[in-house]
Amino acid sequence: MKILPDPDSGDNKEEADLSVLGPNVERLWTYGGVLTKSHNISCMTWNKKNHDILAVGYGEYGFTNQKSGMACCWSIKNPEYPERVYKTSSGITALDFSLQNPNLLAVGMYNGTIAVYNVRFSSQLAILDSNETPSNHLGPVWEIKWIEREYHAGEERSENIITSSTDGKVTQWMIRKGFESVDLMKLKRIGKKTTPEQQQTQPAQGEGDAAKAGQKLRGEAFISRFAGGLGFDFYPSNNNIYLVATEEGFIHKCSCSYNEQYLQTYTGHTGPVYKVKWSPFVPDCFLTCGADWTIRLWHTDLTKPVLTFVSSTKSVNDVCWSNVCATVFGAVSDNRIEIWDLRTTNLDPVIISSVSDPETKLSTFLFSEGSSTLLVGDSSGHVTVYQLRNIAEPSTTHIQTLRDIVLPIPSSQSITLSSTSITSSPPDR
């Protein structure tokens, strides 16, 4: 006779309670301590060879809040104190580990400096530093990545550092040539264009009206010829092509081989676009988030977003694809974590977890490599590790499901999905 489990046992009760909750996140532990207290977390990245090593950058976003920065390497062995600490004169705004040399950590700073540290050693001195170079960035470095590229057929692939900054430049740094640099793209501003439909609906102008219009256009002249660069990401299967997000609200598709003009420009955001992330499963699909409260899903063949997700009236500070399931991604706004699963619904996040402390703002989001855990950095200096609970395992068709969602459709059919009733406009920034 089959032996049935005891329904009154504690284990079964706990499992039953968790299943009743539906999809949720469970807090596991926190990286942080006295050293990092009250230091805003601006960026995080995993070591590409040893996924137990997490690098965290500490730096303020606002100009008036600037103070010294710090880059820390954390291990699960000691969540209260980092294995390595590198203090900098300016706040850290971006960092990334090398793939070819996993011991090299590149950091970008608020003052425009690029530095490379060897994490095998605890020395505070960077092995490379752009501070004295004439081509140093003139504004904060908001994204930094190590990228392998083959410059000529038959040559060995070399790994260089790519950066984007609010000075309007996407720059490549060659570490084998004494930290020489070359600008891959200068992000020229794009003015607001009047559509033919808008032109037809505008009333005819007399001489006085035309003069006023001319004065208005002169008043709207660009302060700078270049748009500030924020996040960027390289095409998964072609390291010659990349997307870069700008303060203007545009996303530009660019080529490392052609710096005269953009290959394509994607429009839809109405404020600065903070992050752009290619899907790790579907090459032609990418996500963006920004100050206009939205997350947007795109296909490279369409200049307008396929789907727009709105669930709050706060800026979306970071977004990240799951490394396990093609239809799952996560994001953070100032006060809450959101997990979306497009297999379940396009209208609402399947998980919303709010911050209990109103003084703490969430700033960064990162999925772990190959598991269902996620990390969230905040303004208090803590990285909190969560476990996803009761999220359906990826089916054999999860990649095809995402392909079907982003299958090219006419841009006029792009959809805005909102789980909140929004009657006011996003704040101008």
MARSEDREN-635772 format. One line per 2 residues: their letters; for each residue x, y, z of N, C-alpha, C, O. Coordinates in steps of 0.2 Angstrom, whole numbers. Atoms other than C-alpha are relative to their C-alpha. Layout:
// MARSEDREN-635772
A	X Y Z X Y Z X Y Z X Y Z; ...
//
This chain:
// MARSEDREN-635772
MK	4 -6 0 0 0 0 4 6 0 10 7 3; -3 -6 0 6 17 -4 0 4 6 -5 5 9
IL	0 -4 -7 12 28 11 -1 7 -2 3 10 -6; 2 -7 1 4 45 10 4 5 5 5 3 11
PD	-4 -4 -4 14 60 17 -5 3 5 -11 4 4; 4 -2 -5 8 67 33 -2 8 -1 3 12 -2
PD	2 -7 2 -2 83 29 1 5 6 1 11 4; -1 -4 -5 2 90 46 7 2 1 9 6 6
SG	-7 -1 -1 21 90 44 2 7 -2 -2 10 -7; -2 -7 1 30 107 44 2 1 -7 0 6 -10
DN	-2 -1 7 38 104 27 -5 1 -5 -5 5 -9; 5 0 4 22 101 18 -4 6 0 -6 9 -4
KE	3 -6 -1 14 116 26 3 6 -3 0 10 -6; -4 -5 2 28 127 21 -1 1 -8 -1 6 -11
EA	1 1 7 27 121 3 -7 3 -3 -7 6 -8; 7 -2 2 8 124 2 -1 7 1 -4 10 -3
DL	0 -7 -1 10 141 9 3 4 -5 0 9 -8; -4 -3 5 23 146 -4 -4 0 -7 -4 5 -10
SV	4 1 6 12 139 -18 -6 5 0 -8 7 -6; 6 -4 -1 -3 149 -12 2 7 -2 -2 11 -5
LG	-2 -7 1 7 165 -13 1 2 -8 0 8 -9; -1 -1 7 10 163 -32 7 2 -1 11 2 3
PN	-7 -3 1 25 171 -40 2 5 5 -1 10 6; -3 -5 -4 36 180 -28 7 0 1 10 -5 -2
VE	-7 0 -1 53 184 -22 2 -1 7 -2 2 12; -2 1 -7 62 178 -6 7 3 1 11 1 -3
RL	-7 -3 -1 76 188 1 4 -5 3 3 -9 8; -4 5 -2 91 177 4 6 3 4 6 1 10
WT	-5 -3 -4 106 188 10 1 7 -3 -1 9 -9; -2 -6 2 114 205 8 7 1 0 11 -1 5
YG	-7 -2 0 131 211 2 0 7 3 -3 12 0; -1 -7 -2 136 226 12 2 0 8 1 -5 11
GV	-2 -1 -7 142 233 29 2 7 1 0 11 -2; -2 -7 -3 150 248 38 4 3 -6 3 9 -7
LT	-4 -3 5 162 251 23 -4 3 -5 -3 8 -8; 4 -2 6 148 253 10 -6 4 2 -10 6 -2
KS	7 -3 -2 134 261 21 0 7 -3 4 11 -3; 2 -6 3 126 276 13 4 2 -6 4 8 -8
HN	-3 -1 6 136 274 -3 -5 -3 -5 -6 -9 -6; 5 3 5 124 273 -18 4 -5 -5 9 -4 -7
IS	-2 5 5 126 258 -29 -2 2 -7 -8 3 -9; 1 -3 7 128 264 -47 0 -6 -6 -3 -5 -11
CM	-1 5 5 133 248 -56 2 -7 3 5 -7 8; -2 7 -3 136 229 -54 1 -4 -6 -1 -3 -12
TW	-2 5 5 144 215 -65 3 -6 3 6 -6 8; -3 6 -2 148 197 -63 7 -1 -4 8 1 -9
NK	-6 2 4 166 190 -67 -2 -5 -5 -6 -9 -4; 3 5 6 164 181 -84 3 -7 1 0 -11 -3
KN	-3 7 -1 175 166 -78 -3 -3 6 -4 -9 7; 1 2 -6 171 165 -60 -7 3 2 -6 9 5
HD	6 -3 -1 152 168 -57 -1 1 7 -7 3 9; 0 -1 -7 155 168 -38 2 7 2 1 10 8
IL	-3 -6 -2 164 185 -39 -5 6 -4 -6 6 -10; 4 -6 2 153 201 -40 3 6 1 6 8 6
AV	-3 -7 -1 160 218 -44 -6 5 1 -10 5 -3; 5 -5 -2 150 233 -37 3 7 0 8 8 3
GY	-3 -7 0 153 251 -41 -5 5 4 -11 4 4; 4 -5 -5 148 265 -28 2 7 -3 7 9 -3
GE	-1 -7 2 145 283 -34 -7 3 -1 -12 0 -2; 6 -4 0 132 296 -34 -2 2 -7 3 3 -11
YG	2 -2 6 122 301 -49 -1 8 -1 1 10 -7; 1 -7 1 118 319 -46 7 4 1 11 2 4
FT	-6 -4 0 131 333 -49 2 3 7 7 3 9; -1 -3 -7 128 341 -32 2 -4 5 4 -2 11
NQ	-1 5 -5 130 325 -23 6 -4 0 8 -9 3; -6 4 1 147 320 -29 5 0 6 6 4 10
KS	-5 2 -5 160 312 -17 4 -5 -3 3 -8 -9; -5 6 3 174 299 -19 -4 -6 -1 -10 -7 2
GM	3 7 2 169 282 -26 4 -6 2 9 -5 6; -3 7 -2 173 264 -23 -2 -5 -5 -8 -6 -7
AC	1 6 4 174 248 -33 2 -6 5 7 -6 7; -1 6 -5 172 232 -22 -1 -7 -4 -6 -7 -8
CW	2 7 3 173 213 -27 -2 -4 6 1 -5 11; 3 4 -5 162 203 -17 0 -8 -1 0 -10 -7
SI	1 7 1 161 184 -14 -5 -2 5 -6 1 11; 5 3 -4 148 173 -6 3 -2 7 0 -3 12
KN	-3 2 -6 161 168 7 0 5 5 -1 3 11; 1 -5 -5 159 184 16 -4 6 -3 -2 11 -6
PE	4 -5 3 144 195 12 0 7 4 -3 12 2; -1 -6 -4 149 208 25 6 4 -1 6 10 0
YP	-6 -4 1 166 213 19 3 -2 -7 3 -8 -8; -2 2 6 172 213 1 7 -3 0 11 -1 4
ER	-6 3 1 187 203 -5 6 5 -3 11 5 -1; -4 -5 2 194 218 -14 -3 7 0 -9 7 -1
VY	2 -7 0 192 237 -12 4 5 -3 10 5 -2; -4 -5 4 198 250 -24 -4 7 1 -9 8 -2
KT	3 -6 -1 194 268 -19 3 5 -5 9 5 -7; -1 -5 6 193 282 -32 -1 7 3 -6 8 7
SS	2 -7 -2 193 301 -31 -7 2 -2 -9 7 0; 7 -2 3 177 302 -41 -4 -6 0 -2 -12 1
GI	5 6 -1 161 291 -40 1 -5 -6 2 -2 -12; 0 5 5 161 275 -50 -7 0 -3 -12 0 0
TA	7 0 3 147 275 -63 -1 -6 -5 -6 -7 -7; 1 6 5 151 259 -74 6 -4 2 12 -2 3
LD	-6 4 0 162 244 -73 -2 -7 -4 -7 -8 -5; 1 7 4 165 227 -82 7 -4 0 12 -1 0
FS	-6 5 0 177 212 -81 1 -2 -7 -3 -2 -11; -2 2 7 187 207 -96 -1 -8 0 -2 -12 5
LQ	2 7 2 183 190 -104 7 -4 -1 8 -9 2; -6 3 1 201 186 -110 5 0 6 8 -5 7
NP	-4 -1 -6 209 192 -94 -5 1 6 -6 7 8; 5 -1 -5 196 189 -80 2 4 6 -2 6 10
NL	-2 -3 -6 207 197 -67 0 8 -1 2 11 3; 0 -7 2 206 214 -76 -7 3 1 -12 1 -2
LA	6 -4 -1 192 226 -70 0 7 -3 4 11 0; 0 -7 2 188 242 -80 -5 3 3 -11 1 4
VG	5 -4 -3 179 256 -72 0 7 -3 5 9 -5; 1 -7 3 172 272 -78 -3 4 6 -6 2 10
MY	1 -4 -5 170 287 -67 -4 6 -2 -5 8 -8; 4 -6 1 159 303 -65 4 5 -3 1 9 -7
NG	-4 -5 2 173 314 -69 3 -1 -7 7 2 -10; -2 2 7 176 305 -86 6 -4 0 8 -6 -6
TI	-6 4 0 191 295 -81 -2 -8 -1 -7 -10 2; 0 7 1 194 277 -86 6 -3 3 11 -1 3
AV	-5 3 -4 204 265 -75 -1 -8 -1 -6 -10 -1; 0 7 0 209 247 -76 4 -3 6 9 -1 8
YN	-3 3 -6 213 237 -60 1 -8 -1 -3 -11 -4; -2 7 0 221 220 -58 -3 -3 7 0 -2 12
VR	3 2 -6 210 211 -45 4 -6 4 2 -8 9; -4 5 -4 223 198 -41 4 3 6 6 0 10
FS	-4 -3 -5 231 211 -31 -5 5 4 -9 8 1; 4 -5 -4 224 223 -17 3 7 -1 0 12 2
SQ	-3 -7 1 235 238 -23 -5 5 -2 -9 3 -7; 5 -5 2 225 254 -24 2 3 -7 -2 7 -10
LA	-2 -3 6 235 259 -40 -3 -4 -6 -3 -10 -6; 2 3 7 227 256 -57 5 -1 -4 10 2 -4
IL	-5 1 5 237 248 -70 0 4 -6 5 5 -9; 1 -5 6 230 259 -83 -5 6 2 -9 4 6
DS	4 -5 -2 222 276 -81 0 6 -6 5 7 -8; 0 -5 6 216 289 -94 0 7 3 -1 12 -1
NE	0 -7 -3 217 304 -82 4 5 -4 3 11 -4; -5 -5 3 232 311 -91 0 0 -7 4 4 -11
TP	0 0 8 227 307 -109 -4 6 -2 -9 8 1; 4 -6 3 221 321 -120 -7 -2 -2 -11 3 -3
SN	7 2 3 206 311 -126 -5 -2 6 -10 -6 5; 4 2 -6 199 308 -108 -7 3 -1 -8 9 -4
HL	7 -3 1 180 310 -108 -1 6 4 2 7 10; 1 -6 -3 173 327 -103 -6 0 5 -8 5 8
GP	6 1 -4 158 320 -94 0 -7 3 4 -11 2; 0 7 -3 152 305 -84 0 -6 -5 -3 -5 -10
VW	0 6 4 155 288 -91 -5 -5 2 -5 -8 8; 6 3 -2 138 279 -90 0 -8 -2 -4 -11 1
EI	0 7 1 143 262 -98 7 -1 -3 11 3 -6; -6 2 1 159 253 -100 0 -8 -2 -3 -12 2
KW	0 7 2 162 236 -109 7 -2 -3 10 1 -7; -5 3 4 176 224 -114 -3 -3 -6 -7 -7 -5
IE	3 3 6 173 219 -132 6 -3 -4 11 1 -6; -4 3 5 182 207 -143 -1 1 -7 -7 1 -9
RE	1 -2 7 185 212 -161 5 -2 -4 11 -2 -2; -5 2 5 194 206 -176 0 5 -5 -5 6 -9
YH	0 -6 4 200 221 -186 1 -2 -7 -1 1 -12; -2 2 6 207 212 -201 -1 -8 -1 1 -11 4
AG	1 8 1 203 194 -209 7 -3 2 12 -1 -1; -6 4 -2 215 182 -201 4 2 6 8 -2 8
EE	-3 -3 -6 221 193 -187 -3 -3 6 -9 -5 7; 2 3 -6 220 187 -169 -5 5 3 -4 12 2
RS	5 -4 -3 204 194 -160 3 3 6 6 0 10; -2 -3 -6 209 207 -147 -6 3 3 -11 5 1
EN	5 -3 -4 199 214 -133 2 7 2 7 9 5; -1 -7 -1 197 233 -131 -6 2 5 -11 -1 6
II	5 -3 -4 187 244 -119 -4 5 -4 -1 9 -8; 4 -4 3 172 253 -126 -4 4 6 -6 1 10
TS	4 -4 -5 164 268 -116 -5 5 -4 -4 6 -10; 4 -5 2 150 280 -118 -1 5 5 -1 3 11
ST	0 -5 -5 148 297 -110 -4 5 -2 -7 6 -7; 5 -5 1 137 312 -108 4 6 -4 1 11 -6
DG	-4 -5 4 151 322 -118 -2 -2 -8 0 2 -12; 3 1 6 142 314 -133 5 -5 -4 4 -5 -11
KV	-5 4 4 156 301 -138 -1 -7 2 -1 -9 8; -1 7 -2 157 282 -139 7 -1 -2 9 0 -8
TQ	-7 0 1 175 279 -138 3 -7 1 1 -11 6; -4 7 -1 187 263 -140 7 2 3 10 6 0
WM	-6 -1 -3 202 262 -129 4 -7 -1 2 -12 1; -5 5 1 217 251 -134 5 -1 5 9 3 6
IR	-4 0 -6 225 244 -119 7 -3 -2 12 -2 2; -7 2 2 240 236 -129 4 6 -3 10 5 -5
KG	-4 -6 3 245 253 -136 0 6 5 0 12 2; -1 -5 -5 247 263 -120 -6 4 1 -6 10 3
FE	6 -3 -1 229 267 -118 -2 5 -5 -5 10 -3; 3 -4 6 226 275 -135 -7 0 -1 -10 -6 1
SV	7 1 1 209 279 -140 -2 3 -7 1 7 -10; 3 -2 6 198 282 -155 -8 1 1 -11 -4 4
DL	7 -1 -1 180 289 -156 -3 -4 -5 -3 -3 -11; 3 4 4 169 276 -163 -6 4 -3 -8 3 -9
MK	6 -4 2 154 288 -164 0 7 4 0 6 10; 2 -6 -3 150 306 -160 -7 1 -1 -10 2 -6
LK	7 1 0 132 306 -155 -3 7 -2 -5 11 2; 3 -7 3 125 321 -166 -8 0 2 -11 -5 2
RI	7 -1 -2 109 328 -159 -5 -1 -6 -3 1 -12; 6 0 5 92 325 -169 -5 4 3 -8 3 8
GK	5 -5 -2 80 339 -168 -7 -3 -1 -8 -8 -4; 7 3 0 61 336 -166 -2 2 -7 -3 8 -9
KT	2 -1 7 55 333 -184 -8 1 0 -11 -3 4; 7 -1 1 38 339 -189 -3 -5 -6 0 -5 -11
TP	2 5 5 28 325 -198 -4 4 -5 -7 9 -4; 5 -2 5 18 328 -214 -7 2 2 -10 7 1
EQ	7 -1 -2 2 326 -205 0 6 5 -5 10 5; 0 -6 -4 7 339 -192 0 7 -4 -3 12 -2
QQ	-1 -6 4 12 351 -206 -7 2 -3 -8 8 -4; 6 -1 3 -5 349 -214 -5 3 5 -10 7 3
TQ	4 -3 -5 -14 353 -198 2 7 3 -2 10 7; -2 -7 -2 -4 369 -194 -3 5 -4 -3 5 -10
PA	3 -5 4 -13 385 -199 5 4 -4 11 4 -2; -5 -4 4 -5 396 -212 2 6 4 -1 9 8
QG	-3 -5 -4 7 409 -205 0 6 -5 2 6 -10; -1 -7 4 7 428 -210 7 2 2 11 -2 5
EG	-7 -2 -1 23 438 -209 2 0 7 7 -2 9; -1 -1 -7 21 442 -191 1 -7 4 5 -8 8
DA	0 7 -2 18 423 -187 7 -3 -1 10 -6 3; -6 3 2 33 418 -197 6 3 4 11 0 6
AK	-5 -3 -4 44 431 -187 1 -3 7 6 -5 9; 1 3 -6 38 424 -171 3 -7 0 7 -10 4
AG	-3 7 1 42 406 -177 7 0 -1 10 -4 2; -7 0 1 59 411 -182 4 1 7 9 -1 8
QK	-2 -1 -6 62 418 -165 0 -6 5 5 -7 8; 1 6 -4 56 402 -157 5 -5 -2 8 -8 3
LR	-5 4 3 67 392 -168 7 2 3 11 -3 5; -6 -2 -2 82 402 -163 1 -1 7 6 -2 10
GE	0 1 -7 77 401 -145 1 -8 2 4 -9 7; 0 7 -1 77 382 -147 7 -3 -2 7 -9 -3
AF	-7 2 3 95 381 -154 3 -5 5 3 -4 11; -3 5 -4 105 366 -147 6 4 4 10 8 1
IS	-6 -2 -4 117 371 -133 6 -4 -2 12 -1 -2; -6 4 2 128 357 -138 -2 -4 -7 -8 -6 -8
RF	2 4 6 129 348 -155 -1 -7 1 -3 -11 -3; 0 7 -1 131 331 -147 -5 -1 6 -6 2 11
AG	5 3 -5 118 321 -137 4 -4 5 9 -8 3; -4 4 -5 124 313 -121 -2 -7 -1 -7 -9 -1
GL	1 8 1 127 294 -122 -1 -3 7 2 -1 12; 1 4 -7 120 283 -108 2 -7 -1 8 -9 -2
GF	-2 7 1 119 264 -110 1 -2 -7 -2 1 -12; -1 3 7 125 254 -125 0 -8 1 2 -10 7
DF	-1 7 0 125 236 -129 2 -3 -7 -1 0 -12; -2 3 6 134 226 -143 -5 -6 -3 -7 -10 2
YP	4 6 3 124 214 -155 4 -6 2 10 -7 1; -2 7 -3 126 196 -148 5 -3 -5 10 -6 -3
SN	-4 4 5 133 189 -164 4 4 -5 7 1 -9; -4 -5 4 142 204 -172 2 5 4 -1 10 5
NN	-2 -5 -4 153 214 -162 2 6 -3 6 11 -1; -1 -6 3 154 227 -175 -6 5 0 -6 11 -2
IY	6 -4 -1 136 233 -172 -2 1 7 -2 -4 11; 3 -1 -6 129 241 -157 -5 5 0 -6 9 -4
LV	5 -5 -1 115 251 -150 2 4 6 5 2 11; -1 -4 -6 117 266 -139 -6 5 1 -9 7 -3
AT	6 -4 -2 104 275 -129 3 7 2 8 8 4; -2 -7 -1 104 294 -127 -4 4 5 -10 2 6
EE	4 -4 -4 98 308 -116 -6 3 -4 -11 5 -1; 6 -3 4 87 314 -130 -6 -4 0 -11 -2 -2
GF	6 5 0 76 298 -129 1 -4 -6 -4 -8 -7; -1 4 6 83 291 -145 5 -6 1 9 -6 6
IH	-4 5 0 91 274 -148 3 -1 -7 0 -1 -11; -3 0 7 104 273 -162 4 -6 -1 7 -9 4
KC	-3 6 2 110 258 -171 7 2 -4 6 6 -9; -7 -3 2 129 261 -175 4 -6 -2 3 -12 0
SC	-5 5 2 143 252 -184 7 3 2 9 9 2; -7 -2 -1 161 252 -178 4 2 -6 9 5 -5
SY	-4 -1 6 167 253 -196 -2 6 -3 0 8 -8; 2 -6 3 157 268 -200 -3 5 5 -8 4 8
NE	2 -4 -5 156 283 -189 -3 7 -2 -3 12 1; 2 -6 2 149 296 -200 -8 1 1 -10 7 2
QY	7 -1 -1 130 293 -197 -2 -7 3 1 -12 2; 3 6 -3 118 281 -188 -2 -5 -6 -5 -3 -11
LQ	3 5 5 113 265 -197 -8 0 1 -11 -1 -4; 8 -1 -1 95 267 -189 -1 4 6 4 3 11
TY	2 -3 -6 87 277 -176 -7 -2 2 -12 -2 -2; 6 3 -2 73 270 -165 -3 6 5 0 8 9
TG	4 -6 -3 60 283 -158 -6 -3 4 -9 -8 2; 6 2 -4 47 281 -144 0 2 7 -5 4 10
HT	-1 -3 -6 54 286 -128 -1 8 0 1 11 -5; 1 -8 0 49 304 -122 5 3 5 4 8 8
GP	-5 -3 -5 64 306 -110 6 -4 -1 7 -9 -5; -7 3 1 82 300 -107 -1 -8 1 -5 -10 5
VY	0 8 0 85 281 -110 6 -2 3 11 -1 1; -5 2 -4 95 274 -97 4 -6 -2 10 -7 -2
KV	-3 6 1 98 256 -102 -3 -3 -7 -9 -2 -8; 2 3 6 97 246 -118 4 -7 0 10 -8 1
KW	-2 6 -1 99 227 -118 -2 -5 -5 -8 -6 -6; 2 5 5 99 214 -132 -2 -7 4 0 -8 9
SP	2 6 -3 90 198 -128 5 -6 -1 9 -6 -6; -5 5 1 102 183 -125 -3 -6 -4 1 -10 -5
FV	3 6 4 90 171 -134 -2 2 -7 -2 -2 -11; 2 -2 7 83 181 -149 4 6 -2 3 11 1
PD	-5 -5 2 96 191 -158 -3 7 -2 1 12 0; 3 -6 3 85 204 -166 -5 4 5 -8 8 3
CF	4 -2 -5 76 208 -150 3 4 6 9 2 8; -3 -3 -5 80 221 -137 -5 4 5 -10 6 3
LT	4 -3 -5 74 230 -121 3 7 1 9 8 1; -2 -6 -2 75 248 -116 -4 3 6 -9 0 7
CG	4 -3 -6 70 258 -100 3 7 1 8 9 -1; -3 -7 0 71 276 -96 -4 4 5 -8 2 9
AD	4 -5 -4 64 292 -87 -7 1 -1 -10 4 3; 7 -1 1 47 292 -95 -4 -6 3 -10 -7 0
WT	4 5 -4 41 278 -83 -1 -7 -4 -4 -11 -2; 2 5 4 42 265 -97 6 -5 -1 12 -3 -1
IR	-4 6 2 50 248 -102 -2 -1 -7 -8 -2 -8; 2 1 7 50 246 -121 3 -6 -3 9 -7 -2
LW	-2 6 4 52 230 -132 0 1 -7 -4 4 -10; -1 -2 7 59 232 -149 2 -6 -4 5 -11 -2
HT	-3 4 5 63 223 -165 5 4 -4 2 10 -6; -5 -4 3 78 229 -175 -3 2 -7 -1 7 -10
DL	3 -2 6 67 230 -191 -5 5 1 -7 8 -4; 5 -5 -1 55 242 -183 3 6 4 7 5 8
TK	-2 -6 -4 59 260 -178 -4 2 6 -2 6 10; 4 -1 -5 45 260 -166 -1 -6 5 0 -12 2
PV	0 6 -4 43 249 -151 -6 -5 -1 -11 -3 -3; 5 5 1 33 233 -152 -5 0 5 -11 0 4
LT	4 -1 -6 27 234 -134 3 5 4 9 6 5; -2 -5 -5 27 247 -121 -3 -2 6 -9 -3 7
FV	2 2 -6 26 242 -103 0 6 5 5 9 6; 0 -5 -5 20 255 -90 -4 -3 6 -10 -5 6
SS	3 2 -6 16 250 -72 1 4 6 -2 3 11; -1 -5 -6 21 265 -61 1 7 -3 1 7 -9
TK	-2 -7 2 24 283 -62 7 2 3 8 8 5; -7 -1 -1 42 282 -58 5 -2 -5 4 -6 -9
SV	-5 2 4 58 282 -68 2 -7 0 3 -10 6; -3 7 0 64 264 -73 7 1 0 10 3 -6
ND	-7 -1 0 82 264 -68 4 -5 -3 10 -3 -5; -4 5 3 88 248 -74 -5 -6 -2 -10 -7 0
VC	4 5 3 81 233 -84 5 -6 -2 11 -4 -4; -5 6 2 89 215 -87 -4 -6 -2 -9 -7 1
WS	3 7 2 84 199 -96 2 -5 4 8 -5 7; -2 6 -4 84 183 -87 4 -4 -5 4 -4 -11
NV	-5 4 3 98 171 -92 -3 -7 -1 0 -11 -4; 3 7 0 86 156 -90 -6 -1 -5 -6 -6 -8
CA	6 0 4 70 160 -99 -1 6 -4 0 12 -2; 0 -5 5 68 170 -115 -5 6 2 -5 11 0
TV	6 -4 -1 51 178 -109 0 4 6 -4 8 8; -1 -3 -7 57 184 -92 5 6 0 10 5 -2
FG	-5 -6 -1 65 201 -88 -2 3 7 -8 3 9; 1 -3 -7 66 211 -72 2 8 -1 6 9 -5
AV	-1 -7 0 67 230 -69 -1 3 7 -4 0 12; 1 -3 -6 69 242 -54 -2 7 -1 1 11 -6
SD	1 -7 -1 61 259 -51 3 3 7 6 -1 10; -3 -2 -7 65 270 -36 -2 -4 6 2 -5 10
NR	3 3 -6 54 260 -24 -3 -7 -1 -5 -9 4; 3 7 0 50 243 -31 4 -4 -6 7 -1 -11
IE	-3 5 4 56 228 -40 -6 -3 -5 -11 -4 -2; 5 3 4 46 221 -55 3 -6 -4 9 -5 -7
IW	-1 6 5 47 204 -64 -5 -1 -5 -11 -2 -3; 4 1 5 39 202 -80 1 -7 -4 6 -9 -4
DL	-1 6 4 35 186 -89 -6 0 -6 -12 -1 -4; 5 -1 5 27 188 -106 -4 -6 -2 -8 -6 -6
RT	4 6 2 21 170 -107 -6 0 4 -11 -2 2; 6 0 -4 9 174 -93 -5 6 -2 -11 5 -3
TN	3 -6 2 4 192 -97 4 6 -2 10 6 0; -4 -6 3 9 208 -106 -2 6 4 1 11 3
LD	3 -6 -3 -1 219 -95 3 2 7 3 8 9; -2 -2 -7 6 218 -77 6 -4 1 7 -10 -2
PV	-5 4 -2 22 212 -69 -3 -6 4 -8 -5 7; 2 6 -4 20 194 -62 2 1 7 -1 -2 12
II	-3 -1 -6 30 200 -47 1 7 1 4 11 -3; -2 -7 -2 30 217 -38 2 0 7 -2 -2 11
SS	-2 0 -6 40 219 -23 3 7 2 7 10 -1; -2 -7 -2 41 236 -14 5 1 5 5 -4 9
VS	-5 -1 -6 54 244 -3 -4 3 6 -8 7 5; 3 -2 -6 49 246 15 2 7 2 -1 11 6
DP	-3 -7 -2 61 261 18 -1 5 -5 2 4 -11; 1 -5 5 55 276 9 6 4 -2 6 8 -7
ET	-6 -4 2 72 284 10 5 -4 -4 10 -1 -7; -4 4 4 80 270 1 -2 -1 -7 -8 -2 -9
KL	2 1 7 80 270 -18 4 -5 -4 10 -6 -3; -3 6 4 83 255 -30 3 3 -6 0 7 -9
ST	-3 -3 6 96 259 -43 2 -5 -5 3 -3 -11; -3 5 5 103 243 -51 -3 -7 1 -6 -9 6
FL	3 6 0 96 226 -56 5 -5 -4 7 -3 -9; -5 5 3 106 210 -61 -3 -7 1 -4 -9 7
FS	1 7 -1 101 192 -64 6 -4 1 11 -2 -2; -6 4 0 113 179 -59 1 -5 -6 -4 -5 -10
EG	-1 4 6 121 168 -72 -3 -7 1 -1 -11 5; 2 7 0 111 152 -75 -4 -2 5 -5 -8 7
SS	4 2 -6 100 152 -60 -6 5 1 -6 10 -3; 6 -4 -1 83 160 -54 1 5 6 -4 7 9
TL	-2 -5 -5 92 172 -42 1 7 -3 3 7 -9; -1 -7 3 93 191 -44 3 4 5 2 3 11
LV	-3 -4 -5 102 205 -36 -2 7 -2 -3 9 -7; 3 -7 1 96 223 -33 5 4 5 5 3 11
GD	-4 -4 -3 107 237 -28 -4 7 2 -8 8 -2; 4 -6 -3 101 253 -18 4 5 2 11 5 2
SS	-4 -6 -2 106 270 -12 3 0 7 7 4 9; -3 0 -6 110 264 5 6 -4 1 9 -5 6
GH	-6 3 1 125 254 -1 -1 -8 1 4 -11 2; 1 7 -1 117 236 0 -2 -3 -7 -6 0 -11
VT	2 4 6 116 223 -14 -4 -6 3 -1 -10 7; 4 5 -3 101 212 -9 -1 -6 -5 -3 -5 -11
VY	1 6 4 100 194 -16 -7 -3 1 -8 -5 7; 6 3 0 83 187 -20 -1 -7 -4 3 -8 -9
QL	2 6 3 76 170 -25 -7 0 -3 -11 2 0; 7 0 3 62 169 -38 -3 -6 2 -1 -12 2
RN	4 5 -2 48 158 -32 -6 -1 -4 -9 4 -6; 6 2 3 34 149 -41 0 4 -7 -6 5 -9
IA	0 -2 7 39 156 -58 1 -7 -4 5 -11 -3; 0 6 5 36 143 -72 6 -2 -3 10 3 -5
EP	-7 2 3 51 133 -78 -1 2 -8 -6 1 -11; 1 -2 7 55 138 -96 -2 -6 -4 1 -12 -3
ST	2 6 5 47 126 -109 4 0 -6 9 4 -7; -5 1 6 55 120 -124 -2 5 -6 2 6 -10
TH	2 -5 5 46 134 -134 0 7 2 -2 11 -1; 0 -7 -3 50 149 -123 4 5 -5 2 10 -5
IQ	-3 -5 4 62 156 -136 -5 1 -6 -5 7 -8; 5 -2 5 49 154 -150 -5 4 2 -8 8 -2
TL	6 -4 -3 36 162 -139 3 8 -1 -1 12 -3; -2 -7 0 47 178 -138 1 2 -8 -1 8 -9
RD	0 -2 7 50 177 -157 -7 2 -3 -7 7 -7; 6 -2 2 32 177 -160 -3 6 2 -7 10 -1
IV	2 -7 -3 29 192 -149 3 6 -4 0 11 -5; -3 -6 3 42 203 -158 0 -1 -7 4 3 -11
LP	1 1 7 38 196 -175 -1 7 -4 -6 10 -2; 2 -7 3 39 212 -187 -7 1 -2 -10 -3 -5
IP	7 -2 2 23 220 -188 0 8 -2 5 11 0; 0 -7 1 18 237 -195 1 5 6 -2 3 11
SS	-1 -4 -6 24 251 -184 -6 3 3 -6 5 9; 6 -3 -2 7 258 -183 -4 -4 5 -9 -2 8
QS	3 5 -5 2 242 -173 3 0 6 1 -5 10; -3 1 -6 14 245 -159 -5 1 6 -9 6 5
IT	5 0 -6 5 243 -142 3 3 6 9 1 8; -2 -2 -7 6 252 -126 -4 -4 5 -10 -4 5
LS	3 4 -5 2 241 -111 1 4 7 7 4 9; -1 -4 -6 -2 250 -95 -4 -3 5 -10 -5 4
ST	4 3 -6 -7 243 -78 -2 5 5 -5 3 10; 2 -6 -4 -10 260 -71 -3 5 -4 -2 6 -10
SI	3 -5 4 -21 274 -76 4 6 1 4 9 7; -4 -5 0 -10 288 -80 -3 6 -3 -4 6 -9
TS	3 -6 3 -17 305 -83 4 6 0 3 11 -4; -5 -6 0 -2 317 -80 6 -2 -4 7 -8 -6
SP	-5 1 4 13 318 -91 7 -1 5 7 1 10; -6 2 -4 30 311 -85 4 7 1 4 12 -3
PD	-4 -6 -2 42 325 -77 5 1 -6 8 -4 -8; -6 -2 5 54 334 -89 6 -1 4 7 2 9
R	-7 0 -4 72 330 -85 5 1 -5 11 1 -4
//
